[in-house]
């Protein structure tokens, strides 16, 4: 677990490029094998074409129904507004699925031992994730993000890059969300992303776009930052 000061020291910018690059052509070919294994991202917004394919979940199966990895955890943990009796968090998901064994994910080999709740996001049309944060303090995770096509999938941050220590505080902060410059994002490259800063994501076309959504245990920090450029 990382306190705010220690976490902030590891995230001097909102997006730090790493030397980890997924071969986009090989990745896209691999995804055709798993097209029907993608699950709707939660239940509340099924009208939005947002889907997830688990790389690391609770039991390694691609046949879970429901697949909690492919839910917004606030939706799963608070389906009616109140916290359920046994909430789950990123560290509860530690078992790789067969997808992670595909050769296109070999660039992650140094970090696979640290991977927690992780998946591939697929957005088939124009859609979005609304402003939110993924961690709190002390932070239990570090996060990697990337996309196969920056022209389709845009990551966004609060204009003032404000941190939010409690996810429930985000709406009251009235975030002003702007696109991270897509020209600074390379297809297939993974970035250490500061998800304690209010952020969102969107697509800009009706073509299929993918995002890499990877959580790492904080024990990974030494090995992870060997890959930071």
N, C-alpha and C positions, 0 to 999 in steps of 0.2 A: 504494500500500500504506500502511496506517495502523497505526502502533504502538499499543500498548495505551493509553497516556495520551491520544494524539490521538483515538483511537476513542472512548474513554470520555467525552471532552469533547463529542463530537458526539451522545452518547446519555445525557443526564442523567436520563432516565426510560426504562423498558422499552418504552413505546409512545408515540411522539410523533405526534399527529394532523397531517395535512397538509390543504391546501385542494384536494387532488386527489380528486374524487368520481366514481365510475363510476355512471352511470344504471342502477339495478338492473333496472328493467323492460326497458330496451333490451338490457342484457347478457343477461338470462335468455332473451329471445327469440332473441338471436344464438346462444346455446349450443345451441338446438334444431337449428340447422343443422349443428353439429359433433358431435352426440351420438356418432356411431360413429367419430369420430377420437380419442376419448379412449383412452388405453392404461393397462393395469394398472400400478400404481406398483411397479415392480420385479417380481421373480419369487418371492422367498422367502416372501412373505406374500400370495399371490394369493387365499387364502381370505378376505382382508379386502377389502371393497368400496371400494378406494382407486384413483382413476384420475387421470391427468394429460393435459392438452392443451397442447402446446408453443406458447408465444408467441415464444420465441427459442431456437433450437437450433443444431446444427452446420452445417446446409445449407439451412434454410428449407423443407424438405419436410414434409408431413404423412403421408408414406407410409414412413417409416423403420421397419425391423423388424430389430433392436430400436430403440426410441427412447430413447437414453441420457438425454435430458433428463428423462424420466419414470421414472428410477431413483433410489433413494438412492445417492449417489455412493460411499459407503463399501461398499455392496453391489457396485456395478459394479467398483470399483477393487480390492476384496479378496474376490473370489468364494469363495475357499477359505481365507481368512485371511491370505494373503500378498499383498503389493502386486504388481499386474500390471506388466508391462514398460512400458506406455505409459498411465499413469493420466490421467484427465481431471478438470478442475476447472471451476468456474463460468466462469472467464475464457475457456475454450475454446469457449464457445457464444456466438456473436455475430450470427447471421443471423436476421432476423425471419421468421416464417411468415406466410402470408396472414391468419391469425386476427388478428394485430396491426393489420392495415389496417382492420378493422371499425370503424365509426364509434363504437361504444360505448367504444373505447379511445382516442378523441381526447384526453381529458383528460391522457393520458400523453405528448402530443406533445413537450413540452419536454424529456422525459427519455429518449425512445426511442433517441436516439443513444448513450446510456450503458448500455442494457439488455444484460444477459448472460443466462445460463441462467434462463429464466422460463417459468412455465406457469400454467394454471388447474387447481386441484385440484377434483375432484368426488367427494364421498363419498355413496354411495347409502343406507347404513344406518349404524347405530351402529358406529363404528370409531375408530381413534386413530393418531397418531404417538407413538412412545414417547420418553421424555426424551433429548434430544440437543442438540448445538450445531451451528451451520451455518458458523462461521468460526473462525479462529485468528489468531495475531498473528506478524508484521504482517498485518492483515486485507486480503484482496484485494477485498472486496465490501462494499457496504451493502445493506440488505434492506428492501423494502416488503412489508407484509402487509395484507390486508383480507378481508372476507367479504360476501356478499350478504345473509346472515341471521345475526346474532349469536345468535339463539335456537337455532340448529342447530349452528353451528360455534364452538367455544370454543378460544381460545388459552390456554395455561397456562404458568406460570413456577415455577421453584424458589421455595419460600416465602421463602428468605433472599436471593433474586436473586443467587446466586453465579455468577460468571463461570468459564468453564472454557477454558483456553488450548489444550487438546488434546482433540479429540473423543473419543479413546479413554479419557480419564480419567473420563467421565461416570458409568459404572456404579459405579466405586469411590467416588464422592462421595455415593452413596445419596440421590439428590434427593428432596425432599418437594414434590411438584407440586400446585399449586392453580390454580383458574381465575382468569384475569384477569376482573374484573367485566364481564359482558356488557353492562350498562347504560352502560358507558363506550365501547362500540364502536358506531359508526354504520354502518348498511348502506351498502355502496358506498364508504365513505371509506377511503383508504389511509393507513397508519401507518408511520413509520420505526420498525422494531422492532430491538431489541438481541438478535441471535441468537448473541452470544457468551455470553449468560446461558443457563443450562440451561432448556430449554423443551420443551413438547409441545403436542399439539392433540387434540381429541376432538369427536365429534358426540354429540348428546343425543337424537336421534330417528331414525326410519327414513325420514324425508323426505330428498330430495336437497338437499344444501348445497354451496356453492362457496366456495373460498378463492382469493385473489389471492396468488401466490407469485412475487415479482419480485426479481431480483438486479440491482444497478447497479454499474458500475465505480466505484472510489473517486474517479475524476476528476469524478464527478457532484456531489461534496459541495457546491460553491458553488451550483450551480443547484438542487440538491435542497433545500437548506435555505432557499431563497427561498420554498418552499412550506410550510414548517413553521409551524404556528399558535402 
